[in-house]
Amino acid sequence: MRLFGSSSDKALPTEGLVDLIEEIRLRTWARQNYTEPKNRVASWPNIVHDEMERRDLELERQAV
């Protein structure tokens, strides 16, 4: 079985996989470095803000 071969072989679709891995990495970072909304940095990627907002909701539900 050959994974890589002649130039006629089709390229492996890795772009979507890389994007997914990067998103998971950023979401994990957001959870590990959770910060209250007033202390969040505006320049953080949107994915980080989204994950922290999800964590906000989780914390609100736990408090009730």
N, C-alpha and C positions, 0 to 999 in steps of 0.2 A: 504494500500500500504506500503510495506516495502522497505526501501532503503538499509538497511544492515540486513543481516540475517545469515543463516547457512554458514558453510565453503564451501558448494557446490555452493554458489552464485559466479558469476563472479565479479572480481574486476572492479571498475569504472576506465576508462582510463583517469587518471589525469596527467600523465607525460607530454603529449603534451600540455595540457592546462597550466600547470605550466610554461613550456618553453615559450609559447606565452605571458603569463602575464609578465614574466621576460623581454622578448624582448620589449614589450610595455613600461614597466617601464624604461628600459635603454634608449629607443628612446626618451621618454618624458624628461628624465633627460638631454639628449644631447641637446634637443631644448631649455630647460630652462636655461642651462648653456653653451650656444654656446660660443665657443672660436675661435679666428682666428687660421688658420692652424699652424702658427709659434709658437703658445703658447700651442698647444695640447700636452698632456702627452702620450708618447708611450705606457705606460702600461694600458691605458684605454681599455676596451673591444672593439673588432672589431665592434660590433653593434653601439657603441657610435661614433666611427670614421666614420662609414658608414652614420649615420644620420647627422652628422655635415657636411660631404661632400655633402649630399643632400641639406642641408641648404645653403652651399656655392653656389651651382648651382642656387637655388632660388634667392639668393641675386644678383648674376651676371645677371640674367634675369631681375630683377627689375631695375637694374642700366642702362640697355640698353634702 
